[in-house]
Amino acid sequence: MSRNEQKFQTRQRILEGAGRGFRKGGFAGVGVDGLAKEAGVTSGAFYVHFDSKAHAFREVVVHGMTYLKNGLLQFQQEHGKQWWNLFVNFYLNERRVCDLSESCVLPSLTSEVVRSDALSRTAFEIELREVAKLIVNGPASPDLPNDVEAALAALACLIGGVSLARAVSDPDLAQTIATSVARSLLPNHSA
């Protein structure tokens, strides 16, 4: 393996570890040492790839949004006309109950982006617009949002639904929240 390949792999490992760390503890809840430990590297190795915790956070946000976009594309390619219905149900069920460290960037880090620097907020905004466009430009699907504004509203419902459902301890209430959001987003399907 070449030195450049090793460097790339280490950077990816740090990004993934930092993503887990930020999702679990929030920006303020984890330091560079914790992020490096989560990635299995030293703090010195962290600083070889990122000049600050804020820089790593920004890259984690972009990385997480890229992961979301790739997931949307996969649903679109694999499920054709049913992709939106299946995606909404997947998001409100599997993404709601997965380990927080592996959760989607939107419900897990949006509140952290609010408190972040201007560069991170701008990066998030660019990525969010791309996600909304990807939804709208996907294959025709029942209940698919018909414009970017509707896609943003749908994303807000998904994020809010997952966040609320994760915040309650009663599993029946969590399921009720998820089911209610699904019914709202998919009125032509039974949730």
Residue, then its C-alpha position, 0 to 999 in steps of 0.5 A: m500500500s502506498r503512503n498516500e493510500q495509508k494517509f487516506q485510510t487513516r483520514q477516513r478512520i479519523l473521520e468515522g471515529a470523529g463522527r461516532g464521537f460527535r454523535k455520542g457526545g456532541f461537539a462540546g462533549v468530546g475533545v480531540d483526545g476523545l476523537a482520536k481515541e474513538a478512531g484508534v489514533t493518537s492526537g498527533a495523528f489527528y492533527v496531521h489530518f485536521d487543524s482543529k476540532a471545528h475542522a474535523f466537525r465540518e468534515v464529519v458533517v459533510h461526510g455524514m451528508t454524503y453518506l445520506k445522499n448515497g443512501l438515498l441514491q441506493f433506495q432510488q436505484e433499488h426500489g424504483k417507484q416505491w423508493w420514497n415510501l421504503f426510505v421514509n419507513f426505514y428512516l423512521n424505524e431502523r435509523r430511529v433505533c440504531d446506536l446513536s453513534e451510528s445514527c444519521v447526521l441530520p437528527s444527531l448533529t443538526s443541533e450541534v451545527v446550530r452552535s458551530d462556526a460559520l464554515s460548518r453551517t455553510a457546509f451543512e446548508i450546501e449539503l442539505r440543499e443537495v439532499a433536498k434536490l436529490i429527493v425531488n429529482g428521484p424516480a416518481s414515487p407516490d407521496l414524493p415531495n414535489d419541490v425542494e421546499a416540500a422536500l425540506a419540510a419532509l426532512a424536517c418531519l423525519i428529523g423531528g420524528v426521529s429526535l422526538a422518538r429517541a428522546v422518550s423512554d416509552p417504546d410505545l410512544a416512540q412508535t406512535i411518533a414514528t407512525s404518526v410522522a409516516r402517516s403525515l408524509l405518506p398519506n397514500h400508504s398505510a404506515 
